[in-house]
Amino acid sequence: MTAPAPSEGVRLVSLTCWTFTSETDSGIGFGDVCQNLATTDGSTPRPETELRLRVPAAAPDRPTAPQQEALDRMAGGAVALPQRLETGERTVAFHRGPLTARPAPRLPGPAATRLESPGEALIYLEKYGVFDTAYAAAFTAGRVLALADDRFRSALMAFRSAARTAVRRLASHPELAGRAVSARQLTAPLACESFDRMLLDGDGTRFTRAVDGAGPDLRAGRRRSVATGARRAPADPRALLADPGVADALTRAAADEFTTVTDWLDRLRRLEMLGLEHLVPDDRALPPESIRFAYADPCWIRAAVDGALSIGVGHALDADLNALATTGGPVPACAVLLHSHLVPDWPRTIITAYAGGKPVEPLRSAVYGTDIQLLLYPRLIDRFELAEPPRGICFGIGDVGTIELREISGDRIGYPKGEFPKPAGFGRFLRTGGRDVLNVHGSGDALVPALSRAHGVERISSAQFALQLINAPQVQTFSRP
């Protein structure tokens, strides 16, 4: 409660007796697990650099230019891996996945960065004679995933086939481009289309006339002649794709297949089909009992999409048609990776992210193995909270041997005001005899007098004593500078 304490008395339930069960120590608790994720010694916050997704690297006192280049790339989340070139030479290359410790540099717009092979995505650092393989690896990952999915491959081939037929029909018959045409009109053979028009023209009267006159015309040796006249030259099919109306008509030419393709690519954008080895190329970047924050590189994700769409491309028109499927759902902006037994032991942990004070819903939440959780967000977040699941009222001492002091007066009764005791440990407040019984108010070093001194009062009341020993659900907050 945040309201001031009432001036008049309130009626409360008082327990005169109760039963309890004493259990053996079950290990470290929720709050202490979270505290270990956020601090180095229980009170000192972990440095910002330690919470980023990258492999720790010790820098020399005076790094050379090549050493500094390597350190900068590793600080951004890359790792150095052995590489074997096509010529047979062995060297070292920088590699990373879609998650980076620093914002990835912007590349040219999508039209200028359409990739058709992994070789086009290699970045050559000419000054040092090594490659950055991040985008080439992304292209290959997308291509391999597409080749492994028969349903996606079939849908992509069927969509391209229908779209090719439709765009060529529009190029040959420009008058159709400005009309609302059906998928059948765009993809059916011309003879079928003409027959359909004849059946529907004048409620079938044109078809009836044609059938009635066919016999006499044939017996008289007459044939129908096709009217000739000036015809407009067919348009360039690739040029038509720039027209939004044409693009929309082409997606309707094979609507079910197109939906299958775009849904699959949206899953790829959410990194659903990628294994953990793609997201974290080196285990040292995400050690046990750690939390890491990362940016998502949209160019890496776009390279993976280009790789998936590269299968079965026969000519330039196919590649241009791929562009119709690249405008899908949102791409993640950042990620949080949690590697801790918090994941299996507290599966109902309340996880909340904020941007500008407003909650941000994750695009995706996934668990790898048993103790690694990934959360992807569509916006950059500036605050992240892990909250213990709600429970009934409990009393107790924290696993590290402290309790949270709570305000006992004023308008902030119950608000936390620091840990007690310092140094940690309740051993000094135990009765003699080795029975692990608290010395609440007996002789020697008793708990109530120590709590009274901590609050600067002569003696706290029994209600105030109970308030100090409430073991409430705990929350750990991470904030971005």
C-alpha positions as CSV (number, residue, x, y, z in Angstrom):
1,M,0.0,0.0,0.0
2,T,1.2,3.5,-0.8
3,A,-1.5,5.4,1.1
4,P,-0.7,7.0,4.4
5,A,-1.4,5.0,7.6
6,P,-5.0,5.6,8.8
7,S,-5.4,7.9,11.8
8,E,-7.9,5.5,13.4
9,G,-7.3,1.9,14.3
10,V,-7.9,-0.9,11.9
11,R,-9.0,-4.4,12.6
12,L,-6.5,-7.1,11.7
13,V,-6.4,-10.9,12.1
14,S,-4.0,-12.1,14.8
15,L,-2.8,-15.7,14.8
16,T,-2.4,-17.1,18.3
17,C,-0.9,-20.4,17.2
18,W,0.1,-22.0,13.9
19,T,2.0,-25.0,12.6
20,F,5.0,-25.0,10.3
21,T,7.3,-27.5,8.6
22,S,11.1,-27.1,8.7
23,E,12.7,-28.1,5.4
24,T,16.4,-28.5,4.5
25,D,18.0,-25.7,2.5
26,S,16.8,-26.0,-1.1
27,G,19.6,-23.7,-2.5
28,I,19.8,-20.1,-3.6
29,G,16.5,-18.2,-3.9
30,F,15.0,-16.1,-6.7
31,G,16.2,-12.8,-5.4
32,D,19.8,-13.9,-5.0
33,V,19.9,-15.5,-8.4
34,C,18.8,-12.2,-10.0
35,Q,21.2,-10.3,-7.7
36,N,24.0,-12.5,-9.0
37,L,23.0,-11.7,-12.6
38,A,23.1,-8.0,-11.9
39,T,26.0,-7.5,-9.5
40,T,29.5,-8.8,-9.0
41,D,29.4,-9.1,-5.2
42,G,25.8,-8.6,-4.2
43,S,26.0,-4.8,-4.2
44,T,28.3,-3.6,-7.0
45,P,26.5,-3.4,-10.3
46,R,28.1,-5.3,-13.2
47,P,29.7,-3.0,-15.7
48,E,27.8,-2.2,-18.8
49,T,30.4,-3.9,-21.0
50,E,29.9,-7.2,-19.1
51,L,26.2,-7.3,-19.9
52,R,26.6,-7.1,-23.7
53,L,26.6,-10.2,-25.9
54,R,30.3,-10.6,-26.8
55,V,33.4,-12.6,-25.9
56,P,35.5,-11.0,-23.3
57,A,38.9,-10.0,-24.7
58,A,41.9,-8.7,-22.7
59,A,43.5,-5.8,-24.6
60,P,47.3,-5.1,-24.5
61,D,48.5,-1.9,-23.0
62,R,49.4,-0.5,-26.5
63,P,47.6,-2.4,-29.1
64,T,48.8,-2.2,-32.7
65,A,46.5,-1.2,-35.6
66,P,45.6,-4.9,-36.5
67,Q,45.1,-5.7,-32.8
68,Q,42.8,-2.7,-32.3
69,E,40.8,-3.7,-35.4
70,A,40.3,-7.2,-34.0
71,L,39.4,-5.8,-30.5
72,D,36.9,-3.4,-32.0
73,R,35.2,-6.1,-34.0
74,M,35.1,-8.4,-31.0
75,A,33.7,-5.6,-28.9
76,G,30.9,-5.5,-31.4
77,G,30.1,-9.1,-30.9
78,A,32.2,-10.8,-33.6
79,V,34.5,-13.8,-33.0
80,A,37.6,-14.8,-34.9
81,L,37.4,-18.2,-36.5
82,P,39.7,-20.2,-38.8
83,Q,38.8,-20.0,-42.5
84,R,39.8,-22.0,-45.5
85,L,39.7,-20.2,-48.8
86,E,38.6,-21.7,-52.1
87,T,42.3,-21.6,-53.2
88,G,43.1,-23.9,-50.3
89,E,44.8,-21.3,-48.1
90,R,44.0,-21.1,-44.4
91,T,43.5,-17.8,-42.7
92,V,41.3,-16.2,-40.0
93,A,37.9,-14.5,-40.5
94,F,35.5,-12.5,-38.4
95,H,32.1,-14.0,-37.9
96,R,29.0,-13.1,-35.9
97,G,25.3,-13.8,-35.9
98,P,22.2,-11.5,-36.1
99,L,22.8,-10.3,-32.5
100,T,25.5,-7.7,-31.8
101,A,26.9,-5.9,-28.8
102,R,26.9,-2.6,-30.7
103,P,24.5,-1.2,-33.3
104,A,25.5,-2.7,-36.7
105,P,26.5,-0.1,-39.4
106,R,23.8,0.8,-41.9
107,L,24.1,-0.6,-45.4
108,P,22.6,0.8,-48.6
109,G,18.8,0.4,-49.2
110,P,17.2,-3.0,-49.9
111,A,17.2,-2.5,-53.7
112,A,20.9,-2.0,-53.7
113,T,21.7,-4.9,-51.4
114,R,19.8,-7.7,-52.9
115,L,22.1,-10.7,-52.6
116,E,22.2,-13.5,-55.1
117,S,25.1,-15.6,-53.7
118,P,27.0,-15.8,-50.5
119,G,30.2,-14.6,-52.2
120,E,28.5,-11.2,-52.8
121,A,28.0,-10.9,-49.1
122,L,31.6,-11.4,-48.1
123,I,33.2,-8.2,-46.7
124,Y,36.9,-8.1,-47.5
125,L,39.1,-6.1,-45.1
126,E,41.8,-5.3,-47.7
127,K,44.1,-3.6,-45.3
128,Y,44.5,-6.7,-43.2
129,G,43.8,-9.4,-45.8
130,V,40.9,-11.1,-43.9
131,F,37.2,-11.5,-44.5
132,D,34.1,-10.6,-42.4
133,T,31.7,-13.5,-43.1
134,A,28.7,-12.4,-41.1
135,Y,26.4,-11.6,-44.0
136,A,27.7,-14.5,-46.1
137,A,26.9,-16.9,-43.3
138,A,23.4,-15.3,-43.0
139,F,22.7,-15.9,-46.7
140,T,23.9,-19.5,-46.5
141,A,21.8,-20.1,-43.3
142,G,18.6,-18.8,-45.1
143,R,19.3,-20.8,-48.2
144,V,19.9,-24.1,-46.3
145,L,16.7,-23.6,-44.2
146,A,14.7,-23.0,-47.4
147,L,16.2,-26.1,-49.1
148,A,15.3,-28.2,-46.1
149,D,11.6,-27.1,-46.1
150,D,9.7,-28.9,-48.9
151,R,6.5,-26.9,-48.2
152,F,8.2,-23.6,-48.5
153,R,10.1,-24.6,-51.7
154,S,7.0,-25.8,-53.4
155,A,5.0,-22.7,-52.5
156,L,7.9,-20.4,-53.7
157,M,8.1,-22.2,-57.0
158,A,4.3,-22.1,-57.5
159,F,4.1,-18.4,-56.7
160,R,6.9,-17.5,-59.0
161,S,5.4,-19.5,-61.9
162,A,2.0,-17.9,-61.5
163,A,3.5,-14.4,-61.1
164,R,5.7,-14.9,-64.2
165,T,2.6,-15.8,-66.3
166,A,0.6,-12.9,-64.8
167,V,3.3,-10.2,-65.4
168,R,3.8,-11.4,-69.0
169,R,0.1,-11.3,-69.6
170,L,0.0,-7.8,-68.3
171,A,2.9,-6.8,-70.5
172,S,1.2,-8.2,-73.6
173,H,-2.2,-6.7,-72.7
174,P,-1.5,-3.3,-71.1
175,E,-5.2,-2.6,-71.0
176,L,-5.5,-5.1,-68.2
177,A,-3.1,-3.3,-65.9
178,G,-5.6,-0.6,-65.0
179,R,-8.5,-2.9,-64.3
180,A,-9.5,-5.2,-61.5
181,V,-8.7,-8.5,-62.9
182,S,-9.0,-12.0,-61.4
183,A,-6.2,-14.4,-60.8
184,R,-7.7,-16.6,-63.6
185,Q,-7.6,-13.8,-66.1
186,L,-3.9,-13.3,-65.3
187,T,-2.8,-16.9,-65.3
188,A,-5.2,-19.0,-67.5
189,P,-4.2,-19.8,-71.1
190,L,-5.3,-17.3,-73.6
191,A,-7.6,-19.8,-75.4
192,C,-9.4,-20.5,-72.1
193,E,-9.7,-16.8,-71.4
194,S,-11.3,-16.2,-74.8
195,F,-13.7,-19.1,-74.4
196,D,-14.8,-17.8,-71.0
197,R,-15.5,-14.4,-72.5
198,M,-17.5,-15.9,-75.3
199,L,-19.6,-17.9,-72.8
200,L,-20.3,-14.8,-70.7
201,D,-20.9,-12.3,-73.6
202,G,-24.6,-11.5,-73.8
203,D,-25.7,-14.4,-71.6
204,G,-24.2,-16.9,-74.1
205,T,-25.8,-15.4,-77.3
206,R,-22.3,-15.0,-78.9
207,F,-21.5,-18.6,-78.2
208,T,-24.9,-19.8,-79.6
209,R,-24.3,-17.7,-82.8
210,A,-20.9,-19.1,-83.2
211,V,-22.1,-22.7,-82.9
212,D,-25.1,-22.2,-85.2
213,G,-22.9,-20.6,-87.9
214,A,-20.0,-23.0,-87.7
215,G,-21.5,-25.8,-89.8
216,P,-22.6,-23.6,-92.8
217,D,-19.3,-21.6,-92.7
218,L,-17.3,-24.8,-92.9
219,R,-19.4,-26.3,-95.7
220,A,-19.0,-23.1,-97.7
221,G,-15.3,-23.1,-97.1
222,R,-15.3,-19.9,-95.2
223,R,-12.9,-19.3,-92.3
224,R,-12.9,-16.7,-89.6
225,S,-10.2,-14.1,-90.1
226,V,-8.5,-12.2,-87.3
227,A,-8.8,-8.5,-87.6
228,T,-5.4,-6.9,-88.0
229,G,-4.4,-3.4,-86.9
230,A,-1.9,-1.5,-85.1
231,R,-1.0,-3.2,-81.8
232,R,0.9,-1.6,-79.0
233,A,4.3,-3.0,-78.4
234,P,4.4,-5.3,-75.3
235,A,5.8,-3.6,-72.2
236,D,8.9,-4.8,-70.3
237,P,7.7,-7.2,-67.6
238,R,10.4,-6.2,-65.2
239,A,9.5,-2.5,-65.6
240,L,5.9,-3.3,-64.7
241,L,6.8,-4.5,-61.2
242,A,7.4,-0.9,-60.1
243,D,3.6,-0.2,-60.4
244,P,2.0,-0.9,-57.0
245,G,-1.2,-2.0,-58.7
246,V,0.7,-4.5,-60.8
247,A,2.5,-5.8,-57.7
248,D,-0.7,-6.3,-55.8
249,A,-2.3,-8.2,-58.8
250,L,0.7,-10.5,-59.0
251,T,0.5,-11.4,-55.3
252,R,-3.2,-12.4,-56.0
253,A,-2.1,-14.7,-58.9
254,A,-1.2,-17.4,-56.4
255,A,-2.5,-16.0,-53.1
256,D,-2.3,-19.2,-51.0
257,E,1.3,-19.9,-52.1
258,F,2.3,-16.3,-51.6
259,T,0.9,-16.3,-48.0
260,T,2.8,-19.5,-47.3
261,V,6.0,-17.9,-48.5
262,T,5.5,-14.6,-46.5
263,D,4.5,-16.4,-43.3
264,W,7.7,-18.6,-43.5
265,L,9.9,-15.5,-44.1
266,D,8.3,-13.8,-41.2
267,R,9.3,-16.7,-39.0
268,L,12.8,-16.4,-40.4
269,R,12.8,-12.6,-39.5
270,R,11.9,-13.6,-35.9
271,L,14.9,-16.0,-36.0
272,E,12.6,-18.9,-35.2
273,M,14.3,-21.5,-37.4
274,L,17.9,-20.6,-36.4
275,G,19.7,-22.7,-33.8
276,L,21.5,-21.2,-30.8
277,E,24.8,-21.6,-32.6
278,H,23.7,-18.9,-35.1
279,L,22.7,-16.5,-32.4
280,V,25.7,-17.1,-30.1
281,P,28.6,-18.3,-32.2
282,D,30.9,-18.6,-29.1
283,D,29.7,-20.0,-25.7
284,R,32.0,-17.7,-23.9
285,A,29.7,-14.8,-24.9
286,L,26.8,-16.3,-22.8
287,P,28.3,-18.2,-19.8
288,P,26.2,-20.0,-17.2
289,E,24.3,-17.7,-14.8
290,S,24.5,-14.6,-17.0
291,I,22.2,-12.2,-18.8
292,R,23.2,-10.5,-22.0
293,F,21.6,-7.6,-24.0
294,A,22.1,-7.3,-27.7
295,Y,21.1,-5.3,-30.8
296,A,19.5,-7.1,-33.8
297,D,21.1,-6.4,-37.2
298,P,18.4,-5.9,-39.8
299,C,20.9,-6.3,-42.6
300,W,21.9,-9.8,-41.3
301,I,18.2,-10.8,-41.3
302,R,17.7,-9.3,-44.8
303,A,20.7,-11.4,-46.0
304,A,19.1,-14.6,-44.6
305,V,15.8,-13.7,-46.4
306,D,17.7,-13.2,-49.6
307,G,19.4,-16.6,-49.2
308,A,16.0,-18.3,-48.7
309,L,14.6,-16.6,-51.8
310,S,17.7,-17.4,-53.9
311,I,16.7,-21.0,-54.5
312,G,15.3,-21.9,-58.0
313,V,16.0,-18.4,-59.5
314,G,16.4,-18.9,-63.2
315,H,16.6,-15.4,-64.6
316,A,16.4,-11.7,-63.6
317,L,12.6,-11.7,-63.6
318,D,12.5,-14.4,-60.9
319,A,14.9,-12.3,-58.8
320,D,12.7,-9.2,-59.3
321,L,9.6,-11.2,-58.2
322,N,11.4,-12.1,-55.0
323,A,11.1,-8.5,-54.0
324,L,7.3,-8.9,-53.6
325,A,7.9,-11.2,-50.7
326,T,10.5,-9.2,-48.8
327,T,8.0,-6.7,-47.3
328,G,6.8,-8.8,-44.4
329,G,6.3,-8.4,-40.7
330,P,8.4,-6.5,-38.2
331,V,12.1,-7.2,-37.7
332,P,13.4,-7.4,-34.1
333,A,15.4,-4.4,-32.9
334,C,17.0,-5.9,-29.8
335,A,17.2,-9.1,-27.8
336,V,17.8,-10.3,-24.2
337,L,19.5,-13.7,-23.6
338,L,19.2,-15.3,-20.2
339,H,21.4,-18.3,-19.3
340,S,20.5,-19.3,-15.8
341,H,18.7,-22.0,-13.8
342,L,16.2,-19.2,-13.2
343,V,14.6,-20.3,-16.5
344,P,13.7,-23.9,-15.5
345,D,13.3,-23.3,-11.7
346,W,11.0,-20.2,-12.0
347,P,9.1,-20.8,-15.3
348,R,6.4,-18.3,-14.2
349,T,8.9,-15.4,-13.7
350,I,7.2,-12.1,-14.7
351,I,9.4,-10.5,-17.4
352,T,8.6,-6.9,-18.5
353,A,10.5,-4.6,-20.8
354,Y,10.0,-0.9,-21.2
355,A,10.8,1.8,-23.7
356,G,10.2,5.4,-22.7
357,G,8.3,4.2,-19.6
358,K,5.8,2.1,-21.6
359,P,5.8,-1.7,-21.7
360,V,7.0,-3.4,-24.9
361,E,5.6,-6.8,-25.8
362,P,8.2,-9.2,-27.2
363,L,8.0,-10.4,-30.8
364,R,9.1,-13.8,-29.6
365,S,10.1,-15.7,-26.5
366,A,11.9,-19.0,-26.8
367,V,13.8,-21.5,-24.6
368,Y,16.8,-23.3,-25.9
369,G,17.6,-26.5,-24.1
370,T,16.5,-26.1,-20.4
371,D,18.2,-23.0,-19.1
372,I,18.6,-20.5,-22.0
373,Q,15.8,-18.0,-22.8
374,L,15.7,-15.6,-25.7
375,L,13.4,-12.6,-25.9
376,L,13.2,-10.4,-29.1
377,Y,11.7,-6.9,-29.0
378,P,10.5,-4.8,-31.9
379,R,11.9,-1.6,-30.3
380,L,15.0,-0.7,-28.4
381,I,14.2,-1.1,-24.7
382,D,15.7,1.0,-21.9
383,R,14.5,-1.0,-18.9
384,F,14.2,-4.8,-18.2
385,E,12.6,-6.4,-15.2
386,L,12.6,-9.9,-13.7
387,A,9.9,-10.3,-11.1
388,E,9.3,-13.2,-8.8
389,P,5.9,-14.8,-9.3
390,P,3.2,-13.6,-6.9
391,R,2.5,-15.8,-3.8
392,G,0.9,-15.7,-0.4
393,I,2.4,-13.7,2.4
394,C,5.6,-15.3,3.6
395,F,8.1,-14.5,6.4
396,G,11.8,-15.4,6.3
397,I,15.4,-14.5,5.8
398,G,17.1,-14.2,2.4
399,D,19.5,-17.0,1.2
400,V,22.5,-14.7,1.7
401,G,21.6,-14.0,5.3
402,T,19.9,-10.6,5.1
403,I,16.4,-9.1,5.2
404,E,15.1,-6.0,3.6
405,L,14.5,-3.2,6.1
406,R,11.1,-1.5,5.6
407,E,9.9,1.9,6.6
408,I,7.9,1.9,9.8
409,S,6.5,5.5,9.8
410,G,5.4,8.3,7.6
411,D,3.7,8.0,4.2
412,R,6.0,5.2,3.0
413,I,5.3,2.5,5.5
414,G,6.6,-0.8,4.0
415,Y,8.9,0.7,1.5
416,P,12.4,-0.9,1.3
417,K,15.3,1.1,2.8
418,G,18.3,-1.2,2.6
419,E,19.5,-4.6,3.7
420,F,20.1,-5.8,7.3
421,P,22.4,-6.8,8.8
422,K,25.7,-5.6,7.4
423,P,27.8,-7.7,7.1
424,A,25.3,-10.4,6.0
425,G,24.6,-13.2,8.4
426,F,22.0,-14.0,11.1
427,G,24.3,-16.3,13.0
428,R,24.8,-13.6,15.6
429,F,21.1,-13.6,16.4
430,L,20.8,-17.3,17.2
431,R,20.2,-18.7,20.6
432,T,23.0,-20.8,22.1
433,G,22.7,-24.6,21.9
434,G,23.0,-25.1,18.2
435,R,19.2,-25.3,17.6
436,D,19.1,-22.6,14.9
437,V,16.5,-20.6,16.9
438,L,16.3,-16.9,16.6
439,N,17.1,-14.8,19.7
440,V,14.2,-12.4,19.2
441,H,14.4,-10.5,22.5
442,G,16.4,-12.5,24.9
443,S,19.7,-11.8,26.6
444,G,22.8,-11.1,24.5
445,D,22.7,-10.0,20.9
446,A,18.9,-10.0,20.2
447,L,17.2,-9.3,16.9
448,V,14.5,-6.8,18.1
449,P,17.0,-4.4,19.8
450,A,19.2,-4.6,16.7
451,L,16.3,-3.7,14.4
452,S,15.3,-0.9,16.7
453,R,18.8,0.6,16.5
454,A,18.7,0.2,12.7
455,H,15.5,2.3,12.6
456,G,16.7,4.8,15.2
457,V,13.9,4.1,17.7
458,E,13.9,2.8,21.2
459,R,11.9,-0.3,20.4
460,I,9.9,-1.5,17.4
461,S,6.4,-2.9,18.0
462,S,5.4,-6.5,17.2
463,A,3.7,-5.3,14.1
464,Q,6.8,-3.4,12.9
465,F,8.9,-6.5,13.7
466,A,6.6,-8.6,11.5
467,L,6.8,-6.0,8.7
468,Q,10.6,-6.4,8.7
469,L,10.5,-10.1,8.3
470,I,8.0,-10.2,5.4
471,N,9.7,-12.1,2.5
472,A,7.9,-10.4,-0.4
473,P,8.3,-11.3,-4.1
474,Q,11.4,-9.6,-5.4
475,V,12.1,-7.6,-8.6
476,Q,15.4,-7.1,-10.3
477,T,15.7,-4.2,-12.8
478,F,18.3,-3.6,-15.5
479,S,18.4,-0.1,-17.0
480,R,20.2,1.1,-20.2
481,P,22.3,4.2,-19.6
